[in-house]
Amino acid sequence: MNHTEMVREFSDAFLVETPKKPAIPDENIRNLRRALIGEERDELYDSTTPTEALDAIADLLYVVHGAALAYGFTPGQVDAAFREVHRSNMSKAWSYEEMEAGFPEDCVAFRICEGKWAVKRKDGKIIKSPSYSPANLGEIVEDVE
């Protein structure tokens, strides 16, 4: 059973209503989901031990999977979307040729593997390469409009 399936089990056991197909929930559900995610985010920020941090991370994952269900996504759609976002994120690597053409002045670059480089801003954010390929989630979500 994957994470979203476990949260589905919880939702079913505790009579948390979830739509059968993707949809934007009403404002009350959106506000609840935002509050739950915010509470767990704050717990992570306020963690003072590795155990507290791991608890907050697990709780954050749990409420995020719950949000996916509240928006009507299936465990398979969540898994497929995560894989597609991962593929997209990996395309942020820069080739040697892209590096030679130049990257933002206020960034640093470092080699991550043979022929691939990462470019980071000073705050640690990874900068997309010129050959970056955005996530295509449209195929995962059937357009219900």
N, C-alpha and C positions, 0 to 999 in steps of 0.2 A: 504494500500500500504506500503510495507516495504522499508527500506532505499535503497536497490539496485534497486528496482522498480522505486523509485523516481528519482534516478540518471539516470536510463534508459529513463525515460520521458524527462529529460533534454537533454540527448544525442540525442534522436530522434528529439526533437524540434530544437536543434542547429546543426543538421546534423553531429554529431560526429559519425564516422563510428565505428561499433563494429562487430566483427566476430560472426558467428552463432554457432560456436562450439569452445571448448577450443583450443588455439594455442598460441605460443609465437609470439608476434607482432614484427614488424620490429624494427630496432635500433632507428629510429626516434620516434616511439611511446613509446618505453621503456625509452628513454631519457626524453621525455616529462613527462611521469608518474613519473619518479624519481625526476625531477625538481619540479613538483607540490607537491609531498609528502614532499620533502625537504623544500620548501617554508613554508608550513603549520607547519612542525615540528619546523622550526626556529621561526615562530610566537609564537608557544606554549612556546618554551624556553625563548623567549624575553618578554612574558606576564608580566605585572606589576599589573594587577587587575584580580579578578575572572571573570569579564565580558570578558576581552581580552582572558583569558585562555579558557573559554567556547567557544568563537567564533573560536579560533584556533582549539580546539578539534572537533567541528562540521565540520569545513572546512577540517580537516584532515580525518575525517570519510568519508566525501563526495568524496574527491579525491581518497581515498583507494577503495571505492565502484566503482568509475569510472575506476580504474585500473583493478578491477575484470572484469568489462564489456569489457575493452580493450583487455583482455586476453581471451575473449569469454565465460566466465562463466555466467551461468544463476543465477537469484536471488535465485532460489531453491538450486543450488549447493553451493552458498556462505553461505546460511543459514545452510545447512547440514554440510558444512566444519566447520563453527563456532561451531556448536553443538558438532561435533566430537573432535575438539581441546579442547573444554571445558571439555568433558568427560576425555580426556587424561590428562589435567592439574589437574583435581580433583584426578587422580590416583597418584599424587605426594605425597599424604599424607602417612605418615609412620605409621605402626602398632606398638603396644607395643613391639612385638617380634623383629621387625626390629630395633627399638630403642635400645633394649637390646643388639643386635648384634654389635651395634656401628655405629656412623656416623662421618663424617669428623671432625677432631679436631678443625679446625678454624671456626666452625659453632655453631649456637645456636639453641636449640629446644624449642618448646612450644606447649602445648596441644591446639588443635583446636576444638575438640569435644570428646565425649566418645570413648576411644580406638584409637584415631587418633592424630597424631602429625605432625607439620610442622618443617622442618629444613631449616634454612636460613644461607647464608653466611653473613659476616659483611656488605656487600654492599646492603643487602636486597633481593638478588636473592634467590628464593626458590630452594632447592636441590631436585632432583628426588629421590623417595624412591626406594628400591630394587625391589618393585613390580610395579613400574611405567609401564604404558601401552602406547606406542606411538600412536599418531593419525594415523588412517588408512584412508587416503584420496583417495586411489586407487579406491575404490568402488564408490566414488562420481564422479570422473573424468573418463569418458570413454577414454580408451587409443586409440588415433587417429593416432598413428604412425604405 
